[in-house]
Structures are given as structure tokens and as C-alpha cells.
Amino acid sequence: MATTIYSGSNDGYVLNSGSNWVTVRDADTGGSSSTSQTSNSYAIRASLTSGRGGTTYYVARVFLEFDVSGITHVPESGTLEVRGHTFGNADVVAAKGTQSASLGTSDFDAIEGWDGSSANGSGAGNNASNITIYGSELSIWSVSGYNSFTLTQQALVDIAGLSTFKVCLLENDSDIRDATPAAPSGVNTYSGLRFSEYSGSSNDPKIVITEQDNAVFFGANF
């Protein structure tokens, strides 16, 4: 049986920016955040802009949460589905989030296992093996339809064991792996999405899970 659970209203993003990549990427607190936007074209981002005023680096991470208090058994399988918007140039990973019940700038690094202590902009602070992956990298991002992450076994276990299932969507090649974005490829490394505030649930972030057939468990007792 398939069950669909839509993201709660505390979904949103946290953005940080500045002139030094390491300082921006590994800050504990972001510069701005929002849980009220219906969509954001740059919601998942690790990029730079250059001009007469110098170089500015940007890192934006999306945080989603789902009420899974009604799920008591580990699902057989599941997907996390996010509706794209405007841009689709980032390689995106879904990781376990630890954000607060009221998303704000202090949640910029609210990712389980995140460690910025060794970052140098050249890979020393790679967090690929530190964070808990909920959905492997999507290198193709639809801007007009849903983007689907296949949930890992750990994600399925957490859905059954937690009341609130929290997810962070972040850029893989520069953000997770601590690689300073470089022009021209780094300039457009961002992807947009629609949040729960977008009109109609047909655009909401959601998880779709297939629950275990109880008959399997009953049958095992005979």
C-alpha cells in the first residue's frame, strides 16, 4: 500500500554568502532564511559571482520535514519527491537533517554528521562519508516536474522510528565535498524548487512510501 506524506510548513532554505569560500560554507549560522516563500530558483546552491566589487560565494541548503508519527513499521520502499523550479544545474543529495522546529539561520549546518573543522576549499573538509545519506545524488534536475530520490534503508528506518522525518537537500560537488566553485562552471551551480506554501498540494515536497503487507508477517506465524 502506497502512502503519501506532504512536507510541513516549516520547510524552507538557509542561505549564506561572503567573500571567502571556506568561511561561507562552514559557518554555523547563515545570513538569511525563509519558510514562507512558495518557491525559490536558487534554493540549493554552491556558486559564485564576480564583478567590480570582487567575488561573492553563495551556499544555500533546503530543509524539509514530514510528520511520520503514523508510520510504525519500516516501509518496504519509498521515494522523496521535490518539484523543481526555474533552474536545475546543481547535483543534489538528500541527507538527514537536524533542523529546529522553527527553521532559521542557526540551522545552516543542521545536517547529521556535518564537520567543517578541516575545510580548506580543496577537499580536506569533504563530508561525503560523514553525513547520513537519505537519497543519492541526482545529477539531472527537472525544472517542471518532480525530482525523485530513492530513499535509503536508513531513511526508511528513520521514518518508522521518528515522529518527524527531517531532510536537507544540498549541492554535492562543491558544498558536500569542500571544493571551491570556479567560474564558469561554478557560476550556475544552483537548482530551484517549490515549497509547501505553493498553491495546491500537487506542487508540495512529499515522501511516497510502500508499507509492508501485514499478511506477510501474519503468514510467518503459521
N, C-alpha and C positions, 0 to 999 in steps of 0.2 A: 504494500500500500504506500502510495506516494503522499508525503505531507509537505506543504509549502509554508514557510515562516518568513514573514517580511521583516526588514530591518526596522528597529525602533527609531523614534525621533531624535535620539542622541547621536545619530550618525552625522559625520562631518569630516572636516580636514583640519590639519595644523600645518602652518607654513612658517619657514624660517628663511632669512636671506642675509647676505652680507658680503664683504669683500674677500674673505678667506674661506676656502672650501672646508677645511677641517673644522674650523670654528662653527661654521654654519651647520654642517652635517652632524656633528657630535654634541651639539648643545642639548642641555637638559630641558630647556624651555624654548618654545617657538616664539616668533614675533607676532603672529596673529592666528586666529582660529575662527571657525564658524560651524554652527549646527543648524542654521536657518536657511541657507541657500538651497534652492531647488536643484541646481546643477552648478558644476564648475569645470571649465575647459582645461584647467591646469591642476586638477586636484591631486594627481600623482605625478611628482616632478623631481628631477635632479638635473638641473641645467644652468646655463649661464647666459648673461647678456653683456656685451661690451660696447662701450661708447666713449664719448669725450670725458665722461665722469669716472671712467675706469670700468673694471669688471665686477659684476654682481652675480653671486651664486644663489641659487634657489633650491630648496628641498621642501617638498610638500608630501604629506602622508595622509591617507584616508583611514578613518576608523569607523567600523560598523559594529552594531551589536544586535543580537537576536534573542528573544525570550524563548528559551528551550526548556522551561520548567516542566512542561507537559511531556517531555521525552524521557522515559525511564529506562529504556533498553538501548544498547548500542545499535545504531542503524546498520543495515546491510551495506548501504552505499549512500552517496549524496554529492550534491554539487553546490557551489556558491556561485550565484549569477548576478552580474552587475551590468546595468545598462550604460553603454558608452555615450560620450557626448563631445562633439566638435573635433577633438584631437585624439590620435591613437598611436603615438610614436614611442612610448615607453614600454620596456619589457617589465611586466608587473608580476610580483609574487604576493601571495596571501600568507600572512603569518599570524601567530597568536598574539592578540592584543591584551594589554593590561590597563587600559584607559579607565579613567574615573567615571562615575555615574553621571557627571556633568562635564562633558568634553571641553577642554580649554587648552591654553598654550602650554601648561605644565605637562600635558600628555604627549608632547612632541616625540619623546623616546619611549613611550609606553608600549614596548614590544618585549615579550618574554625572551630573556637571554641576551638582549642587546648590550654590547660593551663597546664604548667609544674610547677607552683608555689608550689603545695602541694606534689610533688612527694617524696616518701621515699623508693621505691623499694618493698613495701609491700601492694600496692593497694590504698594508700592515694591519689595518683595522677591519678586515673582511669578516663580516658577521654571518656568512652563509651557513657555517656549521654551528653557530651559537643559538640562533633563533629557532623557534618551533614552527616548521612549515605546515601550513594548513592547505595550501594549494600551490603546486609548482608553477614555474614561470610561464606566463603567456607572452609570446613574442609577437603575436598578431592580435590587435585590439580593435574590435568593431566600434565605430562611432555612431552607428544607427541601430544596433541590436544589442542583445545580451552577450556578455563575455562570461564563459563558464569555466570555473576551476573545479577539477575533480578533487573532492575532499580526501585528505589522507586518513589513515586509520586513527591517528592521534586526534584529528579533528572530530571524527565520529565518536571516539571515546569521550571526548570533552563535551560533546553535545548531550550525551547521556548523563554525564556526571556533574554538569554545571547548570545553574539556573539561567545565567546569561552567557551566551557564546559571543566572544569578542574577537574581532578580526582587524588586522592592519593591512592595508594594501600599500606597497611601497615599490619604488623603482629598483630593479635588480642590479644593473651593470655598474652604476656609479654609487648609488646610495648604500645598498647592502654590501657591496664589495670594496667600498672605500677607494674608488678610482675617480680622480678629479675630472669632471667633464671638460672636454676640449672642443673648441669650435673647429669645423662647423657641425660635427655630429652631435655635440652636446647641447647645441642651441635649442633644438626642437625635441628634447627628450622629456615629453610630458604627455599624459593621457587624461581625458576628461570623463566624467560620469554624472549620472543623475542620482539624487538622494531621495529619501522617503518623502521629502516635502514637495517633490514634483507631483503635479496633478495626476491622480489616478494611480492605483497600485500596480498597473501594468508597467510602470517605469521603476518601481522600487527595487533596491537590492534585496535579494532573497536567498534563502537556502532551500533546496528541494531534496528531501531525504526519502529513501525507501526503507521502511521499517521491516524488521524481521517478522516473518509469518509465525504467529503463535502456534500454529499447527505443528510446526517443526519441533518446538520444544515439548508440546504435549505428546507427540508421537514418540519422542525419545524415551518416554517413561513406560512404554509398553513393551 
